[in-house]
Amino acid sequence: MFGIIGTIISGLVVGVIAKVLMPGKDPGGFVMTILLGIAGSFLGGWGGRALGLYGEGESAGFIMSVLGSIALLFAYRMMKARQA
């Protein structure tokens, strides 16, 4: 149970940091921030394993999580801009 709560809290923190580091108007609220942070952690872990920075089964580091969240935030903004 604490693992899920910990993942949500860390996703929120990583998502907020990604939004702060990437200026501009964000088309998402609190829930989208959490989802971007969690997905960014997965993306950062996958990218880190592909680059050989992490072993199989290791979680992403904080910096890779933020970089993954920034990449997803950029993609999300581009998708929302095309819809408008």
C-alpha positions as CSV (number, residue, x, y, z in Angstrom):
1,M,0.0,0.0,0.0
2,F,2.8,2.4,0.9
3,G,4.5,1.7,-2.4
4,I,1.5,3.0,-4.4
5,I,1.2,6.1,-2.2
6,G,5.0,6.7,-2.5
7,T,4.8,6.4,-6.3
8,I,2.0,8.9,-6.5
9,I,3.8,11.4,-4.2
10,S,7.1,11.0,-6.1
11,G,5.2,11.4,-9.3
12,L,3.6,14.6,-8.1
13,V,7.0,16.0,-7.0
14,V,8.7,15.1,-10.3
15,G,5.7,16.4,-12.3
16,V,5.7,19.7,-10.5
17,I,9.5,20.1,-11.0
18,A,9.1,19.3,-14.7
19,K,6.4,22.0,-15.0
20,V,8.5,24.5,-13.1
21,L,11.6,23.8,-15.3
22,M,9.7,24.0,-18.6
23,P,8.1,27.5,-18.9
24,G,4.8,28.1,-20.6
25,K,1.2,27.5,-20.2
26,D,0.3,23.9,-19.2
27,P,-2.9,22.4,-20.4
28,G,-3.3,20.1,-17.3
29,G,-4.2,20.2,-13.7
30,F,-3.2,18.4,-10.5
31,V,-4.1,14.9,-11.8
32,M,-2.3,15.5,-15.1
33,T,0.8,16.6,-13.1
34,I,0.8,13.4,-11.1
35,L,0.3,11.3,-14.3
36,L,3.1,13.1,-16.1
37,G,5.4,12.6,-13.2
38,I,4.7,8.9,-12.9
39,A,4.9,8.2,-16.6
40,G,8.1,10.3,-16.8
41,S,9.7,8.1,-14.1
42,F,8.9,5.1,-16.2
43,L,10.2,6.8,-19.4
44,G,13.3,7.9,-17.6
45,G,13.9,4.4,-16.2
46,W,13.4,2.9,-19.6
47,G,15.8,5.4,-21.2
48,G,18.4,4.9,-18.5
49,R,18.3,1.2,-19.0
50,A,18.6,1.6,-22.8
51,L,21.7,3.9,-22.3
52,G,23.2,1.4,-19.8
53,L,22.8,3.8,-16.8
54,Y,20.6,1.4,-14.8
55,G,20.4,-2.3,-14.5
56,E,17.3,-4.4,-15.1
57,G,14.9,-4.0,-12.2
58,E,16.4,-0.7,-11.0
59,S,14.2,2.3,-10.7
60,A,15.0,5.6,-12.5
61,G,17.0,8.2,-10.7
62,F,15.5,11.6,-9.9
63,I,17.2,13.4,-12.7
64,M,16.1,10.9,-15.3
65,S,12.6,11.0,-13.9
66,V,12.5,14.7,-14.4
67,L,13.9,14.5,-17.9
68,G,11.3,11.9,-18.8
69,S,8.6,14.1,-17.4
70,I,9.8,17.1,-19.3
71,A,9.8,15.0,-22.6
72,L,6.2,13.9,-21.9
73,L,5.1,17.4,-21.0
74,F,6.6,18.7,-24.3
75,A,4.8,16.0,-26.2
76,Y,1.5,16.7,-24.3
77,R,1.8,20.4,-25.1
78,M,2.3,19.6,-28.8
79,M,-0.7,17.3,-28.9
80,K,-2.9,19.9,-27.2
81,A,-1.6,22.7,-29.5
82,R,-2.6,20.7,-32.6
83,Q,-6.1,20.1,-31.3
84,A,-6.7,23.8,-30.7
